[in-house]
């Protein structure tokens, strides 16, 4: 795996992974970029550029085919209708800033790529903002990994297997926390890696929001509920 991180194939893989994650794949390219940064810091820039270009192409495809892809998003682990409703509201109120904040908010980029088309935003805007929204996180992940590799350089050189296991454990921990966070915020329907959401989730999410608004109007003396 270290030899792979040091080869030109890693840059190609970053491009393909960036494209795949922007469309249908649910594991982020940061996994590969972190490994590249840990083992070959000089490849960070070309790998990040490749992953970002892949994301641009993937996001453009999702934008062009938004009507079809929007209906299929809940088939992807980590996405259900409640999340899509939340992303719709965030994009409506924050615009492209919501896309830049997507890694912080835990909303996949592919969701906003389709949402921007549904909202009538031109594809050139998506491309421009994708360069910012994807590159900052990709670069941050790779640079942090490179810093770890520099601090523990002797150990990284001597124990490839140990660091590969540590990398696997780290990302496993990240994803366990991520899915737990999604379940708390949006409910468990369709969020596990073993399956996608169901159409009933949309009705449930819309009904919940409608009831909340009605409750707020009918009870002026009570605080209006807020979203976590």
Secondary structure as UniProt FT lines:
FT   HELIX           2..5
FT   HELIX           8..23
FT   HELIX           30..39
FT   HELIX           41..43
FT   HELIX           44..64
FT   HELIX           66..72
FT   HELIX           73..75
FT   TURN            77..78
FT   HELIX           81..94
FT   HELIX           96..100
FT   HELIX           102..105
FT   HELIX           109..118
FT   TURN            119..120
FT   HELIX           123..151
FT   HELIX           153..158
FT   HELIX           160..186
FT   TURN            189..191
FT   TURN            193..194
FT   HELIX           200..218
FT   TURN            220..221
//
